[in-house]
Amino acid sequence: MLDRDSGEVFQLNASAHWIWRRLLQPASVSELVAEARQQFSMDDSVATEEIESFLQTLLSRDLILQLD
């Protein structure tokens, strides 16, 4: 993934890539967690932690917008 503003390139693991593609359609964190648990057979707490962390990174770099 390329941040056009900074020129930085990010390599995404499988779950981050899935989240990035999933965000083409708006979704709540709880929806993402439920879908990730099924997709990757993840524990609820692990899925929540990884998704929230990745979303926070994307938000802090202005790569996504948070919809209220």
N, C-alpha and C positions, 0 to 999 in steps of 0.2 A: 504494500500500500504506500502511496506517495502523498506526502503533505506538500502541496504545491507552494504554499506560502514560505515554508522553511527549507524546502528541498530535501527534507529527510525522507528516507525510505524505511518502512517498517515491515518486518517479516512476521506474518501471523501464523500461529499454530492452528490446528484443525478447529478447535472450539472458537477461537477468536475470528477465524475466517467465516465460520457458520454464523456467528453473531453479526458480523459486518454485513453479510448477505441478507440475513433475516431483517436487518434494520431498513431494508428497502421499503418495508411496510411498517407503519407505526406499531409499537408494542410496549406494553408495560413491563417492568422488571419481572413481575410475577409471571406474566405470560412467557417471557424468555426463559425463566428458570424452569417452568413446567415443561416447555418444549425441549430444552437442553437436557433435562433429566431423562427424557425418553430417547433423545437422539444419541446421547453419549453414556447412558447408564450411570449418571452421576448422582452422588448423594446430594440432598437438598441444600445442605449448608455449603458444600463445596461449589455447587452450581451458583448459588447466590453470591458467594464471595468472589468467584472468578468473573461473573457477569458484571457485578457492581464495580469491581476494580477496572475492568476493561472499559466500561461505559464512562467512568470517571476520567480515565486517561483520554478517551476520545473527546469528552466535553472540555477538558482543560486545554486541549490543543485546538479547540474550535472546529473539530472534524465532524461533529454532529450537533444538532440542536435538541434541547429538551423541550418537549411539548407539555403544556400543563393540562 
